[in-house]
Amino acid sequence: MKWLKKGKICDANSFDLSWYKKNTMVPLPYQISKDVIRVYVTFCDDMNIGRIGYVDVSANNPSEILSYSQKPLVDIGNIGCFDDNGVVTASVLRDGDILYLYYSGYQLCVKVPYLIFAGVAASHDNGNTFTKITNSVPMLDRISGECGTRCVPFVLKDNSKYKMWYTADFGSGWVKKESKLMPLYDMKYCESFSPVNWANVPVSTSVSFKNDDEHGIAKCTVWQEDGLFKTIYSIRSLSNGYRLGYGESTDGHSFERKDELIGIDVSPSGWDSEMIAFAERIECNGKVYLFYCGNHYGLAGMGYAELLEK
């Protein structure tokens, strides 16, 4: 692949919102009309607590902002719920008349920094409003071997089945590296006959580490092309922070890593010179765009690139 970076779209200085003061996380582009891409995205407040809103951009020129949400579409949960300290975008799925918005919910802890489990909200008006389906307990709850992190699900409908790729911890879930407590998580795969019920389904590993430097595989986007399942995901390592990777699979269950083909990396300077992460791919009006976050988990903002060569 070969991508042409088109620049930053926005950061917390772009809008005057009380609930958007820091990071811009996990942009999810969704074409709501021929002329408009709605980018569902997590806006973080001054305490870095995320709430889900949107930025509408031109479908032909996503650098052009058309409008943005004045209040959260999906807010944090009540005290004690799995998402009481932040909700973060994961993926969107159109299924008939319903648009599902999958998200990650954060809870703070004592012995580890946080727990992250996944929830889902639904819209019946083409993504203008959403209602949580998982209102107090997560859609992806803890299971044996995945006790602290089951989050950022990407769901694809394939005939009558729903296929999900998500991020989960394994083993202890956390490890001390260079005196810092670091999470260990890679990409899992499962299937269901329901877009919202994922309890008691078999789980397998879809993408894992290449070496000891890596300690996280997160936030994938998956599509079908040339008879293959293809994916772009985020790789977290000790030496580089976050970068993007690429894989291919014949069945979607397990991907062969071909990171050297991703065709996009950090810039020499500027808002995405230290990190590119949490990317989402969209085909729109004959073009292919990749939306992603920049330095420090999107503190520097979100932007996009355009595909020049497959």
Summary of the structure (lengths in Angstrom):
residues: 310
radius of gyration: 17.8
end to end distance: 4.6
largest distance: 51.0
contacts: 1056
relative contact order: 0.16
helix: 2%
strand: 56%
